[in-house]
Amino acid sequence: MTWVRWSLTLAGIVVGVAAVIAGGADDSPGLQGLGLLLVLGTIAAAVRARRRRWGPHHSRD
């Protein structure tokens, strides 16, 4: 992945974690749920993009 994709992935994770923390401080389960979905979705998208680029059986050897 390029530095732009890494930056977007990191930004998505940071915003999601911030939403979970803010939802916990405000006692808002909806915001915590959205933050968790954002973090999980961002990680899943990054893994999917990596697998598409390298293929499912890429070896580092």
Secondary structure, DSSP 8 states (H G I E B T S, - for coil): --HHHHHHHHHHHHHHHHHHHHHHHTT-HHHHHHHHHHHHHHHHHHHHHHHHHH-TT----
